[in-house]
Amino acid sequence: QVQLVESGGGLVQPGGSLRLSCVASRIIFSNYIMGWYRQAPGKQRELVASIGNFGRTNYAESVKGRFTISRDNAENTVYMQMNSLKPEDTAVYYCNAKLDLPRKNYWGQGTQVTVSS
């Protein structure tokens, strides 16, 4: 059974930093596009950042210049460094693993990030 396990969420003051991690098991990690999504209360889940299997990255406009996604294929892990956090970054953050051919899509259980003074 495929597992994506996130960690690193928590409570942080505005302007602070957090680093999220997601460890994947039972997939050929290097083949997958890995992403971080978030869902705030009352809002739809949205893509925050993604990284392709060759390292190409994509960011939501709202996090460009503040968040950095990276991956370690040897450790089956994707990271997201979040700096200059704002209250509007408060959400549950989900790790996602996606493959186009064959079509596969897996989610982690989510980790809460709260930005508040």
N, C-alpha and C positions, 0 to 999 in steps of 0.2 A: 504494500500500500504506500502510495506516494505521500510524503510528509514535507511540509514547509513550516518551519518553526521560527517565529520572529522573537526578537528580544531587543531591549534597549529603550523602550518607551518609558515615560514617566512624567513627572511634573517639573517644569522649568520656568524660570522667570523670562519675561520678554527680553530679547537680546541674547539669550543664552543659547547653548548648543546641546544637541543630542546626536548619538550615533546609533542607528538601527542596524540590526543584523538579521539575516534570514538564512538558515541552513536547510538545504534540500537533501532529501534521501530518496533512493529508489527511482531516480531519473538519471539520464545521461546529461548531467547539468550543462556541460559545455555546448550542447545542441540547442538549448532553450534561450528564448528572449526572457529576461528577468525584469520585473517591474515592481514599483511601489505605487499603490493606490491609497487613497484616503477617503473616509466618509465621516462627515460632520453630522451632528443631529439635525434631522429634517432635510438633509441634502442628499443628492445622489453621489454614489461613489465616483471618484474622478482619478484619472491618471496623474501621478505626481512626477514620476521619472521612470525611464526604462533604459535598459542596456542590452544591445544585441550580442550574439555569440562571438562577434568580432570586435566588440567593445564600443560600437557606435552608441552614443547616448542621445536621449531626448528628454526635455524637461517642459513642464507646464510653465507658462509665462510667469505665474505668480511666485515661482520658486527659483527662477533663473538667477544665478549669481549668489544664491544663498545655500542651495542644496547640491550635493555631489553624490552621484551614484557610482558604484564600482563593484567589481566582481573578482572573486578568486576561484578559478575553476578547479584548482587543486584541492581546495577546501569545500567545494560545493556551496559557496556562500556568496551572497550579495549584500552589500552594505549601502547605507545612505547616511552621509554626514549632513546634518542639518544645523546651519549656523544662522545667527541673527533671527531667531525664532520670534514669531508674532502671535498675538492671541488668535488670529484667524487661521493659524496652522493647527489649532486644536482639532483633533479628529482621532478616529481609530485608523491606524495605518496597516495595510494588508500587503503582504508579499504575494506576487503572482509569477507563475512560470507558464510560458506559452510556447507551443510548437505549432507551426503551420501545416507541415506534412510529416506524418499524419497529424490531424488536428487534435491537440491536447491543451487543456487549460486547467491549472491547479491553483488553489488559494491556500494561504495560511489562515490561522485563526484570528489574527489581528493583534495589534498592540496599541494601547492607548497613549497618546501624546497630548498633554495638557500644558498650554502656555498661559500662565497667569501670575500676576503679582500678589 
